[in-house]
């Protein structure tokens, strides 16, 4: 048997953590066992469809590296892959069920159904259709929906991969709608018909769908089709135990990308929301996750979404990047900051210092914080108080003396020896000669050279800046300190 799984998003907006995690589990199962991963756009609710949402869904999958074998853009043997383009199949299935007495037309008006719901609420009865039209043989010429005639007694067993047999009392299940008045199917019909004809072997979805599973089981039984394996995965919760919401970081995949998370870090994080290889392994490449993935690794406990854990994992992935790759990924953020393109030859000046910057960056936009001053012309934005630091607080004359001494020392360094080791030994010797702590001497240099109190390692920074620009910026700092009004 070839594993065939589908990701069936509705184009109602941008894909979020929950549904993309489901897509990831589908994709991993297909890739682990040499199967097929299908993208199917479930757009039967036309009132909620958002223009451009389908492309956002495909873009999110692409960004995470989840390729698909069949879908709306690449086609496949079971095309089309948009449910709105498959309406005749659903209508035919509903007609067949009516002809066989397994479904019926319901002509109850929306007003009657609304009144029924209100009466049930007032009487504190469970909501559900009262089956008024079940035995009426309503005409197809009247506006109607099509409902499945569910069994009135006994139990329905859903065999869930994670939970085993789950029993539901049929008396508590109403006759749900298969086909709406506008001729569009509900999810309960469309998903079953499509999963059958697309030969889907496993349906992985959130546990919130478990209560709907009896409807799908009976639709399969009524049509005489084999059921797929049902896999209902636990929901994702926030650190406080509540259902995941935006306050916990439940943003769209695009927003995670814009905030500077790496796709491989987010993929690793999502894979561990409900699945694990063992009790200790947390950092895994996509290839390692794929090789280890199986349904037995899925748990029943709700997965906990912790944005801090994701951020730490992202920082780990950033540290492990090849320096050249790190620079290429950071370039868009740097270009946004400095307002101009950064060509390769300029960017490659940072190759030596890149590993030191990687140790400090947790999110890729921070790349610009540690690199913009390398590409900034003109004065840097800092205050004299920053130049003075704690050692020279309220002592601009002392800070000026320190900067002038550093300026003279650095100007005298042979250009051919402008290297990190030489700069470090030279400036440490200067601090010793002045009888000051190294930090007191280094702070004004750092601020003058970078415009920041927090920057990459000082000596690597000076080497990367070069002697000419370093001296120029120290001169500017000395001039600022010499102006008492600043």
Buried (B, 14 or more C-beta within 10 A) or exposed (E): EEBBBBBBBBBBBBBBBBBBBBBBBBBBBBBBBEBBBBBBBBBBBEEEBEEEBBEBBBBBBEBBEBEBBBBBEEEBEBBEBBBBEBBEBBBEBBBBBBEEEBBBBBBBEEEEBEEBEEEBEEEEEEEBBBBBBBEEEBEEEEEBBBBBBBEEEEEBBBEBBBBEEBEBEBEEBBBBBBBBEEEBBBBBBBBBBBBBEBBBBBBBBBBEBBEBBBBBBBBBEBBEBEBBBBBBBBBBBBBEEEBBEEEBBBBBBBBBBEBBBBBBBBBBBBBBBBBBBEEEEBEBEBEBBBEBBEBEBBEEEBBBBBBEBBBBBBBBBBBBBEBBEBBEBBBBBBBEBBEEEBEEEBBEBBEBBBBBBBEBBBBBBBBBBBBBBBBBEEEBEBEBBBBBBEBBEEEBEBBBBBBBBBBEBBEEBEEEEBBBEBBBEBBBEBBEEBEBEBEBBBBBBBBBBBBBEEBBBBBBBBBBBBBEBBBBBBBBBBEBBEEEEE
